[in-house]
């Protein structure tokens, strides 16, 4: 199976264009719940592909407004690339979307292939694997206290470098699932100003030169991402689907596609034993 058989073609793809602002990308990501959006530039000669802007970029660089400075270069594939090879490239590069460029023109965007596209192929049996969820699951599970403020949880996801956290209650039992998408949906960029303090010395400062007076505080404009301070429990998904060790990877893929989720906790005997993420399914190919 080739990338062309699984990708979203350019005709069906929503992009953001240069020059543009972070709000253009943020609106797209919030509406479609994607992890990144392709950036193109229009000219008299036609459209050229320029890069991707991810939701991580928008949160981590709130002071930058221009798409040209927010976008990043990522590996690309062509429509004839084998889908398994594309899946391994995503895993190895730790990215969720690969721009697909034309075979003979790397500046022409042919489409996008995503982790979800590969999961679709696994779910439908087009990309076969005999692995079970027990084989594919990771045992390094990211967790957060369900009573923690959401900004604290966002930082925890960032430093753990994963897009999810299983929320635990006061007894350490699984209480819900919080994802990066849940946080992005309620995040907003706010404008403000920081007080730099008096620009020169006050009257009581020993080093103040005679005849020089303070001219008051200076202010610089700021831009920050504001995340609600409510507890994780207000934003998480409480009804969490789980899988057992004996479930097949194909069944896990079907659960993810049917319920529009990217991870399934692995439960053994009622206890949390691991996590099956969509990228784990790609690794099982």
N, C-alpha and C positions, 0 to 999 in steps of 0.2 A: 504494500500500500504506500503510495507516495503522498507528499504534503498536499498536492493539488486535490486529492480525494477528500481531505479533511478540513482544509483551511476555509476561512471566510474570504471570498474573493473581493477585490477592490470595489466592485460595483455595489457591494452590500456593506462596505466598511465606512464607519464614521471617523473622520479625522479632524484635527485642529490645524490651522494654517498659520504660517509666519507672514507678517508679524502678528503676534497675538499675546494674550496675557494669561496669567495663571488661572483667572476666573473662567476662561474658555475651557481649560482642561478640567478644572474642578467640577464644573457643571456636568460635563460629560461623564466623569468617573462616578459622581454621585448618582446620576440618573441610571447608568448602565451597570454599576457595581463591578467594573473592570479594575484591574490592577494598574493598567497603563493605557496610554492612547498614542497612536502614531502621529507624527508631525510632518506636514508637507509644506512645500513652498510653491506657489503659483507664479508663473511668468508667461511672457508671450510665447516662449518655446514649449510651454506645457507644465505639467506637474512633476516635481522631483521629491523623492523621499529624503527626510533630513534626520530623523531620530525618533525616540520615544520619550514621553514624559510619564513618570510613575506617580502613584499616590504617595509613596515615600518621599519623593522629591518635593512635593507640595507641602507636606507636613514639616519636613526637616529644613526647608529653606524658605521660611515665610517672608523674609525681607526681599526676596527676588520675585519680580513681577513679570519679567519677560520670558516668553517661551524659549527663545533662542538660547538663554542662559540656563534654563531649567532642564532642557532635554539632554538625553545621554545617547551615546553610541552603544549598540548591542549587536551581537552576531546576527547574521541574516542567513536565510536558506532560499532555495529556488523551488518552483513547483515540482520539479522532478526529484528532489531530495527524498530519500526513503523516510517514512514517518518514524520508524524506530530510531534512525540516526538523529532526526530532529528532536525526538524525546530525550535522547541521551545528551544532546547539546543543551537543552533547557535545564536538565538536572545538573550537568557539569558547570554551567554558567550561573546557576541559581536565578534564573529568570523564568517568567511565566508566559511570555509572549515572544514569538519570533517573527519579525517582519519577513515577508516573502517577496523577493525582488525578481524581476524578470531575468531569465537565463542569460541573456546577452546584454542586459542593461541594469546594472546595480543601482541606478538612481530611479528606476521606475518601480513603483510599489504594485505588486500583483495581488497582495492580500496579507492576511495575518493568520498564523497558526498558534494555538494556545494550548496550555496544559489541559484545559477543558475539552478542546477538540480531540486530543489524544485519549482522554477518559471516555469520551463518546465512542471512539473507535473500539476501545476495550469493552465497553458496555454492550456494543452491538456485535462483538465477536470478530470485528475486522482486524484487530490487533490482538492476537491470541497469546495467552499465558495460562499455565496450569498452576500458578502460585496461589496459595491461600492467604487470607488476611493475617494469619499467624506468621507466615513467611515474610510478608511485606511490611508489617507494622514496625514502627520505631518505638523503643522503650524509653526514650528521653522525652517525657511529656511536659509541656509548658503549662503551668498553673498560675492562678491568681486568686486572691481572697475575694469573694463576692461582695464583701462590704467595703472594699478599697475604692477610693475616689477614681473616677474614670481617667483623669490625667495621669495618675500614678500607674494605672494599668496600661495606658498607652506607652509610657516610658518602659514598662516591663516588657511589652511586646517588642519594642524597638531594640532593647539591649539583648533580648533573647534571639532576635533576628528571625522571628517566625510570625506568621500572620494570624495567630490564634492564641487563646489561653483557655483552658478548662477552669471554670470558676468553682471554687470549693467553699462549702459553708463552714460554720463554726466547728463542726465535728470532723472536718476534712473530707466530707463526702461530696461527690460531684453534684453541683447545683445548677450548672448551665454552661454555655459556651459563648465566649466573647471573641469576635473577630476584628481584624483591621477594617473591614468594610463597615461594621457596626460603628466604629469610631469615626470613620470618614463621613458617614451619613450625618453626624451631628456636629462635625467640626466646621468652624467658619473663620475667615480671616478678618481681623479687626485692626483698625488704624488707631494710632495714638501718638504720644509724644513723651520723651524722657527729659527730665530736668538734669542738665549738666552741672548745676550748681553755679555759684558766682564765678564769673569769668576771671576776676582778679581778686586781690586780697580785700578783707574787711578792715574796718578802722582799727580793730584790736590786734591784728596780725603784726608780729614784731618786724617782719621783713618788708612791710608795706612801705613803698617809697612816698616821701612827702609830696603832697599835691596830686596824688593819683587816687581816684575814688572807684569803688566797685560800680560796675555798670549794670548789675543785675544778672539774673539767671538766663542762660541760653537753653533753647529747646531744640531737639532733633526729632524728626518724624520717625515713627516706628511702625512695623507691621508684624503682628503675631497671629499664630493659629490658636484660637480659643476653643477649648474642649470643655463641655459641661462638667461641673464638679460633683455631680451626683454619683451614687455608688454604682459599681459594676452591675449589680442586680437589676438596675433600672434599664439597662441597655442590652444585656445579654439575651440569648435565646435559652429559655428555661427547659423546653421540651427537646432533649438531646437524643438523636438517634445513635445507636451503638451497633457494633458488630462483634461476633465471636471469632475465635481463632480458626475455626473450621470453615467459615464462610469463604467463598472463592473471591479472588480479586475482581473477577467479572461481576459478581453480585454486588460487591462494594462499589464498583463503578456505576452500576445501575442505580444504587441508592443515592449516590452523589448527584447524578444527573437528574433523577426524579425529584429530588428535594432541594436542588440548587445550593449544595454545600460543598466544601472543599476538604473536610476532614471528618472522620468517624472515630470516636473513642473505642478502643478494644477492651472488652469486659470479659473477665473470666471468673465464674463463680460469684458474680455480683460485684466484683472488685475491679477497679480501673487497672489495666495491665499494660496499656500502651496506646498508641495513636496510629491510625491509618490515614495518612494525608494523600491528596491526589498525586503529589509528586512521588510518593512511595509506589503508587501504581505504575508510574512511568519507569521507575527503577526495576520493577518486576518483569518488564518486557524482555 
